[in-house]
Amino acid sequence: MAMKGSVTYETTTASDGSTVAVLTMTNAPVNALSAGVRVGLEEKIEQASKDASVKAIVVTGAGNAFCAGADISEFSSGMEGPPLPVVIGVMEKSDKPVVAAIDGVALGGGCEVALGCHYRIASSRSMAGLPEVNLGLLPGAGGTQRMPRLIGVEASIDFMCSGVPANAAKAAKIGVFDKVVEGDKAAVLKAAVDFAASKAGKPIGSRRLCSTTAKAPAKDTFAKKRQQYGAARKGENAPQAIITCIEASTDRPFEKGMMVEAKEFGKLLMGDQSKAMQYMFFAERQCAKIPGLNTKPGPLDSAGVIGAGLMGGGIAMCCAEAGMKVVLLDVDAKNLERGMNVIKKNYQRSVERGSKTQEKVNQILALITPSTKYEDFAQCDIIVEAVFENMDLKKKIFATLDQVCKPGCVLASNTSYLNIDQIAAATKRPEDVIGCHFFSPANVMKLLENVRGNKTSPRTIATAMAFGAKLKKITCLVGNCHGFIANRTMGVSGGMQLLHNGLLPHQIDAAAEAYGMKMGPM
């Protein structure tokens, strides 16, 4: 069986007339480091090293990505070809300057490949990250050893333990990227080729991170960081293992630090946490794929939200942040005013934290129109009802929506357990009715349950799934039954049995949260 992925080899002429080899990782869609890519990198680096006409080497990725990391499927299916640490070692030891030309994402193993290059040139739209912690793992190809040698211990711990990639500007600021250029991939590649040529014949020993030493931080740094990420990622083993590896980068040679990294990686890979988190990674992506659903979704330019409480306000924020025009309705003017004030306060806190600029907040708020009249929903593409759980009230609301909403408008209920078919029966268009069950607070929680009724049309399902994607939710389609999935699973979580056994609700929740759950079952 042929190995997945490949690396192409070309030569080009730099502005100064020098010949530069360009190695392009090719494995659509994101150039994952499958066996074929690893074999190709090793072979092409050696080919370029032996070619006397080649003065420097540039490594890049095909399409719109540099490399998004390992082929995770190989963790379970088994690997063939050279291990990535070996490949990166070959690249790093090259006597000719090796420059990474990064356009798009350089994540996980892709970021480690970039660290093995002597220099890193990136486009302004690029991102770099070592997010393996989100899979219950750590960077296993030298990332925990090279990154601290490049940007320092504290920055490296945050870079890896947060699991959040850095944009090009931040990556350059902390020292991951040597240079950021404007323009498309062609511009980045040209800049990298010329940069590589300018380094030809010059000493590169200091650019090999394996030959440098990570500076030891203040004495209590590691203890503080362990405490910080022990609280931020309760119960997770990977952050603590990452810190152990980074600590090793400061008190022993590179090769021995790599041994610590390999040992800690192996323990995590064989543990239950990483297996569960990898399952979740694939499940989150698989749940958005609906077998047999080929219908195109309807438009999603505008949304109506009924109820200006905590849930309705959160849903309105989600829609506005996705660029949709929003009509937030509450028949009680005082509730509406209160709800809008809560939204404004939430955004003011975002400004104070620095997560959003005032200009961005103003743009978002300008998309939200408060209203007390159902007639203002006339041009909305989707309506989400978010009032309290009362079937009679919901039926009354949906009967009204049936009268004022345009044909094809999706009529969604945020109910957490009521029967969607009964709600749909209050309208003359049950095919347009679906459940869109958000979780509180809606502007924070990632999950969205779309609940199909017996008469929900494929177009409505497709539009509701596209709605979730637009809002950047993890969106799954579920059947119509009491409690759907999330609330049904809470009933079998074991929490009620513990309650019957005499434990108090706060004790049960505390145990679940100490284990790592974001909230307890009670």
Helices and strands as residue ranges (DSSP letters): E 6-13, E 19-26, H 35-50, E 54-61, H 74-77, H 84-92, E 98-102, E 105-107, H 109-116, E 119-123, E 127-129, G 131-135, H 143-151, H 153-161, E 166-167, H 168-174, E 179-181, H 185-199, G 205-207, G 209-211, H 221-232, H 238-251, H 254-270, H 272-286, E 302-306, H 310-321, E 325-329, H 333-353, H 358-365, E 368-371, G 374-377, E 382-385, H 391-404, E 410-413, H 420-424, G 430-432, E 433-438, E 447-451, H 458-470, E 474-478, H 486-491, H 495-500, H 505-515
